[in-house]
Amino acid sequence: MLNAMGVSSCRRVLFGTDGVRDIANRGSMTPEMALRLGRAFILFWAERGIPRPRIVLGRDTRRSGMMLEGALTAGMTSAGAEVLTIGVIPTPGVSYAVQNLDADGGVVISASHNPAEYNGIKFLDRDGCKLSDKAELSIEEYLGDNLTDDWRPTGASIGEIRQVPHLVHGYAEHLISLLPYREHLSSRIAFDCAHGAAGAVMPLLVERLGVKPLLIGTDPDGLNINEGVGVIHMRHLSSYVAQSACDMGFAFDGDADRVLMVDPKGRVIDGDIMMWVLARWLAARGALGAGVVATVMSNMALEEHLAHEGVQVFRCPVGDRYVLETMRRRQARLGGEQSGHIIVEPATRTGDGLCTAFLMIDALRELEEEVDTLVDRFGRYPQKLTNLVLDPERPLDMKKVDAISCEIQEEMVGVGRILIRPSGTEPLLRILVEARERTIVDEVSERLTRLIKNSCSFNV
């Protein structure tokens, strides 16, 4: 169940909006916890009639990845699973592998956009989709169940490990199949792989397609993932594109399930603008379905532009799992987040940065779009996002936050909107203010932040 703040109301402790995440070898991301999570994941399947599930396991380029892979593999095989390890590969590559190898589920070891000292674990179901809140809650409950420790297969019932190192080639071929206009993948397009999992795929694509786009961020050393590159550091790609006279550029995060774009002037084209382009392209092809799914964080300009095209926008909570759930419920074929998680069914079942980049290249060509005018034509509403750091020793009183939010929102009717939500991946309270006028955004954001700090015992 999801509350008005756009977050799950399930009483989860470990899982955020994108799996379990922490500093590697500390807190909830130790090898011991990884082993127990692996066992709990297999028990989850065993109690649903699959006592010996086949599970695909992939990771990004972090040094801690192999440590956690060993622990997870030990945990899952000790509970009877067959584990198919596929090495370094993007999160959507694991989703592809689950479907391609007829597996019962998947596991990704990655902390996405976070620095190298972090790592995370996210679970996929047999369709290659991220587990539901209910399923993740069940796994948490198994961690405290004696049956988790008592489930000890022996002899031939112990699980086994198989390495499938070339699966990344199959994922690369899948991406190539999405490029009918391969000649448009020119040498004047830059790709920033963030020293992450995208770097395991892009060289294969370059070789297979016979073109030489500009690749940066492809030298991982286990400690430099997301360091000064990728979606968190767009200034790097912006400068590179402008100085190198590129037609455009794409930047990924550590596990390549997100992508942001840069125009020839070095300006960032975010997920909202990409969805605006992709929606018009898919609609022209008769492949859009009932409309577009956007999260509560997407800019109001997206709704306005798509309304002019006769396209309906459905809002959902933050998280690409909620995007996919809403897409299927509303029968929409496109959905995503401002941050660059974008899903286009049936091509993907989770956010896929590489897929989105290639579809954008095709869409821009077919629509004959002028890339360097997209930012100006979109004309987003001014937004301001403030992050307040939460104190783990002092629980946040959300009733007070909701009361303040409701009071301010009444003043914003017809002018703009506000959104306040706890982050699902970090100890932060996110405060978003959006309005037609920048002065209103700044004034309301400052007042709202001050009220919440004073009322909810933040350090002012």
RODO-2510 file (C-alpha; in nm, 4 decimals, decimal comma):
residues 460
     n   res          X          Y          Z
     1     m     0,0000     0,0000     0,0000
     2     l     0,1248     0,3517    -0,0801
     3     n     0,0463     0,6568     0,1271
     4     a    -0,0071     1,0152     0,0182
     5     m     0,3627     1,0878     0,0527
     6     g     0,4396     0,8480    -0,2293
     7     v     0,6187     0,5875    -0,0185
     8     s     0,5294     0,2397     0,0927
     9     s     0,3293     0,2079     0,4142
    10     c     0,4603    -0,1466     0,4643
    11     r     0,6663    -0,1610     0,7824
    12     r     0,9963    -0,2354     0,6159
    13     v     1,3293    -0,1850     0,7903
    14     l     1,5949    -0,2997     0,5447
    15     f     1,4416    -0,2328     0,2039
    16     g     1,4151     0,1145     0,0542
    17     t     1,2662     0,2094    -0,2818
    18     d     1,5486     0,0272    -0,4606
    19     g     1,6506    -0,2717    -0,2483
    20     v     1,8857    -0,2823     0,0492
    21     r     2,1697    -0,0301     0,0476
    22     d     2,4440     0,0737     0,2907
    23     i     2,8195     0,1236     0,3214
    24     a     2,9723    -0,2081     0,2182
    25     n     3,0991    -0,4217     0,5060
    26     r     2,9025    -0,2109     0,7541
    27     g     2,5446    -0,1934     0,8813
    28     s     2,2989    -0,3801     0,6593
    29     m     2,5512    -0,4548     0,3834
    30     t     2,7898    -0,6996     0,5513
    31     p     2,8724    -1,0417     0,4043
    32     e     2,6838    -1,1961     0,6961
    33     m     2,3696    -0,9999     0,6089
    34     a     2,4123    -1,0771     0,2389
    35     l     2,4273    -1,4494     0,3194
    36     r     2,1107    -1,4267     0,5278
    37     l     1,9326    -1,2230     0,2621
    38     g     2,0272    -1,4847     0,0048
    39     r     1,8850    -1,7629     0,2209
    40     a     1,5685    -1,5637     0,2913
    41     f     1,5198    -1,4986    -0,0811
    42     i     1,5348    -1,8706    -0,1572
    43     l     1,3036    -1,9564     0,1322
    44     f     1,0631    -1,7004    -0,0147
    45     w     1,0513    -1,9073    -0,3347
    46     a     1,0525    -2,2449    -0,1579
    47     e     0,7373    -2,1571     0,0351
    48     r     0,5750    -2,0624    -0,2957
    49     g     0,6287    -2,4041    -0,4469
    50     i     0,9767    -2,3601    -0,6001
    51     p     1,2160    -2,5453    -0,3635
    52     r     1,5122    -2,5309    -0,6036
    53     p     1,4840    -2,1967    -0,7843
    54     r     1,7163    -2,0856    -1,0610
    55     i     1,8507    -1,7382    -0,9786
    56     v     2,0548    -1,5021    -1,1986
    57     l     2,3170    -1,2918    -1,0176
    58     g     2,4904    -0,9832    -1,1632
    59     r     2,6838    -0,6896    -1,0202
    60     d     2,8426    -0,3548    -1,1009
    61     t     3,2135    -0,2647    -1,0811
    62     r     3,2557    -0,1902    -0,7087
    63     r     3,5410    -0,3599    -0,5251
    64     s     3,2960    -0,4915    -0,2652
    65     g     3,0831    -0,6558    -0,5348
    66     m     3,2730    -0,9846    -0,5466
    67     m     3,2790    -1,0059    -0,1665
    68     l     2,9007    -0,9715    -0,1506
    69     e     2,8560    -1,2008    -0,4513
    70     g     3,0402    -1,4764    -0,2662
    71     a     2,8249    -1,4316     0,0431
    72     l     2,4978    -1,4146    -0,1498
    73     t     2,5913    -1,7182    -0,3569
    74     a     2,6791    -1,9152    -0,0436
    75     g     2,3497    -1,8188     0,1161
    76     m     2,1378    -1,9072    -0,1858
    77     t     2,3114    -2,2386    -0,2621
    78     s     2,2986    -2,3390     0,1053
    79     a     1,9207    -2,3084     0,0736
    80     g     1,9149    -2,5216    -0,2415
    81     a     1,9189    -2,2695    -0,5269
    82     e     2,0875    -2,2959    -0,8649
    83     v     2,2784    -1,9688    -0,9048
    84     l     2,3763    -1,8421    -1,2492
    85     t     2,6491    -1,5786    -1,2119
    86     i     2,6847    -1,3431    -1,5079
    87     g     2,9498    -1,1005    -1,3796
    88     v     2,9509    -0,7254    -1,4361
    89     i     2,6361    -0,6201    -1,6212
    90     p     2,3748    -0,3404    -1,5937
    91     t     2,0685    -0,3994    -1,3775
    92     p     1,8453    -0,4206    -1,6892
    93     g     2,0894    -0,6816    -1,8209
    94     v     2,0040    -0,9013    -1,5222
    95     s     1,6358    -0,8461    -1,5983
    96     y     1,7015    -0,9547    -1,9573
    97     a     1,8959    -1,2610    -1,8342
    98     v     1,6137    -1,3735    -1,6021
    99     q     1,3836    -1,3880    -1,9028
   100     n     1,6424    -1,5273    -2,1450
   101     l     1,7605    -1,8059    -1,9136
   102     d     1,4092    -1,8965    -1,7955
   103     a     1,5112    -1,8234    -1,4360
   104     d     1,2865    -1,7926    -1,1322
   105     g     1,4365    -1,4657    -1,0134
   106     g     1,7368    -1,2380    -1,0160
   107     v     1,9701    -1,0511    -0,7824
   108     v     2,1667    -0,7350    -0,8586
   109     i     2,4587    -0,6215    -0,6428
   110     s     2,4836    -0,2453    -0,6915
   111     a     2,4401     0,0837    -0,5113
   112     s     2,3455     0,2601    -0,8338
   113     h     2,4531     0,6276    -0,8235
   114     n     2,6100     0,6121    -0,4748
   115     p     2,9881     0,6407    -0,4188
   116     a     3,2124     0,3337    -0,4346
   117     e     3,2105     0,2692    -0,0593
   118     y     2,8379     0,1872    -0,0784
   119     n     2,6799    -0,1241    -0,2180
   120     g     2,3334    -0,2713    -0,2371
   121     i     2,1226    -0,5754    -0,3155
   122     k     1,8022    -0,5703    -0,5173
   123     f     1,5865    -0,8682    -0,6039
   124     l     1,3926    -0,9382    -0,9241
   125     d     1,0977    -1,1707    -0,9796
   126     r     1,0638    -1,4371    -1,2511
   127     d     0,9494    -1,1728    -1,5029
   128     g     1,2677    -0,9707    -1,4510
   129     c     1,0780    -0,7007    -1,2586
   130     k     1,1726    -0,5612    -0,9196
   131     l     0,9960    -0,7321    -0,6309
   132     s     0,6830    -0,5734    -0,4919
   133     d     0,6714    -0,4105    -0,1487
   134     k     0,4766    -0,7095    -0,0212
   135     a     0,7408    -0,9553    -0,1427
   136     e     1,0243    -0,7523     0,0094
   137     l     0,8380    -0,7370     0,3382
   138     s     0,8060    -1,1170     0,3317
   139     i     1,1822    -1,1516     0,2835
   140     e     1,2440    -0,9215     0,5806
   141     e     1,0117    -1,1351     0,7906
   142     y     1,1993    -1,4526     0,6914
   143     l     1,5176    -1,2986     0,8330
   144     g     1,3662    -1,3185     1,1805
   145     d     1,2151    -1,6647     1,1296
   146     n     1,3873    -1,9741     1,2738
   147     l     1,2929    -2,1617     0,9580
   148     t     1,5461    -1,9513     0,7692
   149     d     1,8275    -2,1084     0,9727
   150     d     1,6677    -2,4522     0,9846
   151     w     1,6291    -2,4795     0,6071
   152     r     1,9431    -2,6874     0,5450
   153     p     1,9394    -2,9100     0,2358
   154     t     2,2147    -3,1722     0,2230
   155     g     2,3819    -3,3925    -0,0381
   156     a     2,2363    -3,3582    -0,3852
   157     s     1,9817    -3,1054    -0,2534
   158     i     2,2520    -2,8425    -0,1933
   159     g     2,2455    -2,5799    -0,4641
   160     e     2,5021    -2,5353    -0,7385
   161     i     2,6783    -2,2460    -0,9103
   162     r     2,7086    -2,1973    -1,2845
   163     q     2,8979    -1,9164    -1,4535
   164     v     2,7373    -1,7643    -1,7633
   165     p     3,0025    -1,5046    -1,8536
   166     h     2,8904    -1,4323    -2,2087
   167     l     2,5330    -1,3365    -2,1265
   168     v     2,6363    -0,9706    -2,1578
   169     h     2,6778    -1,0336    -2,5323
   170     g     2,3145    -1,1426    -2,5542
   171     y     2,2072    -0,8265    -2,3760
   172     a     2,4142    -0,6213    -2,6202
   173     e     2,2416    -0,7929    -2,9146
   174     h     1,9054    -0,7138    -2,7557
   175     l     1,9989    -0,3461    -2,7458
   176     i     2,1184    -0,3536    -3,1072
   177     s     1,7800    -0,4914    -3,2123
   178     l     1,6268    -0,1638    -3,0887
   179     l     1,8296     0,0397    -3,3386
   180     p     1,6701     0,0185    -3,6843
   181     y     1,8588     0,3331    -3,7878
   182     r     2,2059     0,2220    -3,6896
   183     e     2,3764     0,4684    -3,9214
   184     h     2,2491     0,7483    -3,6961
   185     l     2,4670     0,6244    -3,4080
   186     s     2,7448     0,8573    -3,5176
   187     s     3,0917     0,9263    -3,3897
   188     r     2,9632     1,2621    -3,2637
   189     i     2,7616     1,1086    -2,9792
   190     a     2,9309     1,0792    -2,6382
   191     f     2,8495     0,8126    -2,3794
   192     d     2,9588     0,8547    -2,0156
   193     c     2,9603     0,5090    -1,8566
   194     a     3,0399     0,6361    -1,5025
   195     h     3,3148     0,3717    -1,4637
   196     g     3,0234     0,1387    -1,3968
   197     a     2,8342    -0,1511    -1,5507
   198     a     2,7573     0,0317    -1,8769
   199     g     3,1272    -0,0012    -1,9544
   200     a     3,0830    -0,3786    -1,9858
   201     v     2,8348    -0,3311    -2,2708
   202     m     2,9245    -0,0185    -2,4677
   203     p     3,2530    -0,1530    -2,6130
   204     l     3,0627    -0,4605    -2,7389
   205     l     2,8043    -0,2373    -2,9030
   206     v     3,0704    -0,0202    -3,0635
   207     e     3,2439    -0,3251    -3,2070
   208     r     2,9219    -0,4877    -3,3230
   209     l     2,7782    -0,1753    -3,4852
   210     g     3,0999    -0,0757    -3,6558
   211     v     3,0809     0,2850    -3,5371
   212     k     3,2991     0,4741    -3,2940
   213     p     3,1000     0,7018    -3,0643
   214     l     3,2974     0,8786    -2,7958
   215     l     3,3209     0,6679    -2,4791
   216     i     3,4233     0,8141    -2,1449
   217     g     3,4099     0,6737    -1,7923
   218     t     3,5050     0,3239    -1,9099
   219     d     3,8075     0,2551    -1,6867
   220     p     3,6721     0,1112    -1,3594
   221     d     3,9190     0,0279    -1,0858
   222     g     3,6665    -0,0808    -0,8239
   223     l     3,6857     0,2525    -0,6424
   224     n     3,6082     0,5179    -0,9051
   225     i     3,2488     0,4288    -0,9955
   226     n     3,0412     0,7518    -1,0185
   227     e     3,3491     0,9553    -0,9182
   228     g     3,3226     1,2854    -1,1014
   229     v     3,1327     1,1188    -1,3885
   230     g     2,7882     0,9824    -1,4712
   231     v     2,4434     1,1181    -1,3917
   232     i     2,5496     1,2580    -1,0544
   233     h     2,8209     1,4737    -1,2120
   234     m     2,6623     1,5983    -1,5338
   235     r     2,8995     1,8936    -1,5534
   236     h     3,1705     1,6547    -1,6726
   237     l     2,9686     1,5340    -1,9737
   238     s     2,8324     1,8832    -2,0418
   239     s     3,1845     2,0243    -2,0712
   240     y     3,3007     1,7306    -2,2809
   241     v     3,0120     1,7582    -2,5283
   242     a     3,0459     2,1344    -2,5674
   243     q     3,4238     2,1290    -2,6040
   244     s     3,4237     1,8305    -2,8416
   245     a     3,1444     1,9718    -3,0619
   246     c     2,9301     1,6604    -3,0101
   247     d     2,5781     1,6272    -3,1446
   248     m     2,4607     1,5051    -2,8042
   249     g     2,5723     1,3011    -2,5037
   250     f     2,4292     1,0409    -2,2667
   251     a     2,5374     0,9729    -1,9088
   252     f     2,4542     0,6618    -1,7052
   253     d     2,4692     0,5787    -1,3363
   254     g     2,6691     0,2939    -1,1823
   255     d     2,4300     0,0150    -1,2791
   256     a     2,3060     0,1837    -1,5991
   257     d     1,9367     0,1748    -1,5144
   258     r     1,9269     0,5555    -1,5413
   259     v     2,0285     0,7938    -1,8175
   260     l     2,0409     1,1699    -1,8592
   261     m     2,1167     1,3512    -2,1816
   262     v     2,3136     1,6594    -2,2845
   263     d     2,2416     1,8794    -2,5875
   264     p     2,5143     2,0294    -2,8120
   265     k     2,5278     2,3382    -2,5889
   266     g     2,6029     2,1208    -2,2852
   267     r     2,2581     2,1654    -2,1291
   268     v     2,1041     1,8720    -1,9433
   269     i     1,7988     1,6984    -2,0907
   270     d     1,6360     1,5086    -1,8049
   271     g     1,3844     1,2241    -1,7906
   272     d     1,0862     1,4568    -1,8289
   273     i     1,2084     1,5976    -2,1597
   274     m     1,3017     1,2501    -2,2845
   275     m     0,9523     1,1234    -2,1997
   276     w     0,8046     1,4205    -2,3854
   277     v     0,9981     1,3177    -2,6971
   278     l     0,9416     0,9436    -2,6593
   279     a     0,5685     0,9873    -2,5970
   280     r     0,5211     1,1782    -2,9223
   281     w     0,7315     0,9228    -3,1110
   282     l     0,5453     0,6226    -2,9708
   283     a     0,2088     0,7908    -3,0263
   284     a     0,2968     0,8488    -3,3920
   285     r     0,3725     0,4777    -3,4189
   286     g     0,0496     0,3773    -3,2421
   287     a     0,2583     0,2178    -2,9661
   288     l     0,1960     0,4465    -2,6675
   289     g    -0,1047     0,2739    -2,5161
   290     a    -0,3254     0,4700    -2,2771
   291     g    -0,0703     0,7402    -2,1991
   292     v     0,2431     0,8147    -1,9981
   293     v     0,3204     0,7337    -1,6341
   294     a     0,5274     0,9944    -1,4480
   295     t     0,6164     1,0113    -1,0805
   296     v     0,5144     1,2836    -0,8402
   297     m     0,8574     1,4429    -0,8984
   298     s     0,8031     1,5110    -1,2708
   299     n     0,7650     1,8721    -1,3762
   300     m     0,4174     2,0120    -1,4379
   301     a     0,5354     2,1246    -1,7828
   302     l     0,5350     1,7592    -1,8924
   303     e     0,1614     1,7317    -1,8298
   304     e     0,0949     2,0585    -2,0103
   305     h     0,2930     1,9620    -2,3213
   306     l     0,1448     1,6136    -2,3452
   307     a    -0,2068     1,7474    -2,2894
   308     h    -0,1611     1,9547    -2,6068
   309     e    -0,0799     1,6264    -2,7844
   310     g    -0,3898     1,4568    -2,6416
   311     v    -0,1752     1,2330    -2,4228
   312     q    -0,2822     1,1608    -2,0648
   313     v    -0,0290     1,1578    -1,7807
   314     f    -0,0801     0,9266    -1,4834
   315     r     0,1103     1,0112    -1,1615
   316     c     0,2644     0,7521    -0,9293
   317     p     0,5071     0,7387    -0,6339
   318     v     0,8837     0,7608    -0,6828
   319     g     1,0504     0,4335    -0,7851
   320     d     1,0571     0,2522    -1,1178
   321     r     0,8744    -0,0464    -0,9677
   322     y     0,5771     0,1835    -0,9029
   323     v     0,6110     0,3243    -1,2528
   324     l     0,5821    -0,0251    -1,4010
   325     e     0,2922    -0,1215    -1,1716
   326     t     0,1009     0,1909    -1,2778
   327     m     0,1870     0,1388    -1,6453
   328     r     0,0358    -0,2068    -1,6367
   329     r    -0,2683    -0,0982    -1,4405
   330     r    -0,3340     0,1953    -1,6749
   331     q    -0,2254     0,0069    -1,9901
   332     a     0,0391     0,2663    -2,0701
   333     r     0,3519     0,1677    -2,2636
   334     l     0,5818     0,4486    -2,1466
   335     g     0,6717     0,5612    -1,7976
   336     g     0,9592     0,7041    -1,6037
   337     e     1,1150     0,9452    -1,3642
   338     q     1,2660     1,2892    -1,3984
   339     s     1,5897     1,1335    -1,2677
   340     g     1,6241     0,9184    -1,5813
   341     h     1,4661     0,5820    -1,4937
   342     i     1,2560     0,5187    -1,8055
   343     i     1,0603     0,2076    -1,9055
   344     v     0,9295     0,1402    -2,2555
   345     e     0,7288    -0,1797    -2,2811
   346     p     0,7791    -0,4339    -2,4215
   347     a     1,1479    -0,3440    -2,4672
   348     t     1,2194    -0,3185    -2,0917
   349     r     1,0681    -0,4202    -1,7587
   350     t     1,2841    -0,2005    -1,5412
   351     g     1,4649     0,1281    -1,5894
   352     d     1,7191     0,0802    -1,8696
   353     g     1,9557     0,3665    -1,9468
   354     l     2,1151     0,2087    -2,2540
   355     c     1,7810     0,1138    -2,4063
   356     t     1,6439     0,4632    -2,3417
   357     a     1,9476     0,6252    -2,5036
   358     f     1,9112     0,4190    -2,8209
   359     l     1,5347     0,4722    -2,8401
   360     m     1,5941     0,8465    -2,8018
   361     i     1,8382     0,8408    -3,0928
   362     d     1,5725     0,6738    -3,3091
   363     a     1,2947     0,9037    -3,1857
   364     l     1,4949     1,2212    -3,2495
   365     r     1,5707     1,1041    -3,6022
   366     e     1,2138     1,0083    -3,6919
   367     l     1,0629     1,3230    -3,5399
   368     e     1,3344     1,5366    -3,7030
   369     e     1,3868     1,7088    -3,3702
   370     e     1,6341     1,9916    -3,3218
   371     v     1,8140     1,8635    -3,0147
   372     d     1,9618     2,2000    -2,9214
   373     t     1,6122     2,3552    -2,8868
   374     l     1,4477     2,0903    -2,6666
   375     v     1,5354     2,2573    -2,3357
   376     d     1,4027     2,5947    -2,4483
   377     r     1,0838     2,4534    -2,5977
   378     f     1,0055     2,2399    -2,2932
   379     g     1,0115     2,5459    -2,0655
   380     r     0,9926     2,3696    -1,7325
   381     y     0,8321     2,5214    -1,4243
   382     p     1,0986     2,6417    -1,1795
   383     q     1,1624     2,3812    -0,9086
   384     k     1,3664     2,3743    -0,5913
   385     l     1,4564     2,0529    -0,4115
   386     t     1,5831     2,0766    -0,0537
   387     n     1,7205     1,7747     0,1324
   388     l     1,7085     1,7715     0,5117
   389     v     1,9354     1,5137     0,6758
   390     l     1,7432     1,2869     0,9138
   391     d     1,8817     1,1969     1,2550
   392     p     1,8559     0,8172     1,3019
   393     e     1,8272     0,8687     1,6789
   394     r     1,5262     1,1016     1,6473
   395     p     1,2303     0,9573     1,4544
   396     l     1,0608     1,2035     1,2216
   397     d     0,7079     1,3063     1,3212
   398     m     0,5347     1,2765     0,9834
   399     k     0,2026     1,3952     1,1273
   400     k     0,3582     1,7370     1,1904
   401     v     0,5171     1,7356     0,8464
   402     d     0,1819     1,6477     0,6848
   403     a     0,0040     1,9257     0,8744
   404     i     0,2572     2,1845     0,7580
   405     s     0,2411     2,0475     0,4044
   406     c    -0,1387     2,0706     0,3873
   407     e    -0,1376     2,4293     0,5134
   408     i     0,1165     2,5477     0,2568
   409     q    -0,0394     2,3480    -0,0283
   410     e    -0,3692     2,5325     0,0217
   411     e    -0,1833     2,8559    -0,0533
   412     m    -0,0336     2,7027    -0,3701
   413     v    -0,3607     2,6019    -0,5399
   414     g    -0,3566     2,7328    -0,8969
   415     v     0,0011     2,8541    -0,8547
   416     g     0,2129     2,5444    -0,8106
   417     r     0,2619     2,2491    -0,5831
   418     i     0,4774     2,1065    -0,3063
   419     l     0,5873     1,7517    -0,2364
   420     i     0,7494     1,6259     0,0821
   421     r     0,8719     1,2702     0,1131
   422     p     1,1392     1,0670     0,2916
   423     s     1,4030     0,9329     0,0545
   424     g     1,3808     0,5611    -0,0087
   425     t     1,7581     0,5221    -0,0460
   426     e     1,9167     0,7802     0,1872
   427     p     1,8444     0,9264     0,5353
   428     l     1,6910     1,2411     0,3897
   429     l     1,3618     1,4267     0,3887
   430     r     1,3102     1,5678     0,0390
   431     i     1,1168     1,8945     0,0004
   432     l     1,0151     1,9873    -0,3538
   433     v     0,8528     2,3191    -0,4417
   434     e     0,7347     2,3941    -0,7965
   435     a     0,5566     2,7017    -0,9340
   436     r     0,5306     2,9173    -1,2457
   437     e     0,7366     3,1955    -1,0868
   438     r     1,0895     3,1539    -0,9469
   439     t     1,0260     3,4100    -0,6719
   440     i     0,7335     3,2028    -0,5428
   441     v     0,9447     2,8859    -0,5491
   442     d     1,2246     3,0446    -0,3480
   443     e     0,9943     3,2090    -0,0930
   444     v     0,7790     2,9014    -0,0324
   445     s     1,0793     2,6665    -0,0194
   446     e     1,2564     2,8807     0,2403
   447     r     0,9430     2,9167     0,4547
   448     l     0,8506     2,5479     0,4289
   449     t     1,2003     2,4332     0,5193
   450     r     1,2126     2,6674     0,8178
   451     l     0,8722     2,5518     0,9472
   452     i     0,9657     2,1833     0,9218
   453     k     1,3016     2,2377     1,0917
   454     n     1,1446     2,4287     1,3796
   455     s     0,8486     2,1929     1,4278
   456     c     1,0243     1,8578     1,3833
   457     s     1,3405     1,9027     1,5924
   458     f     1,5889     1,9353     1,3099
   459     n     1,9145     2,1076     1,3850
   460     v     1,8555     2,4604     1,2556
***
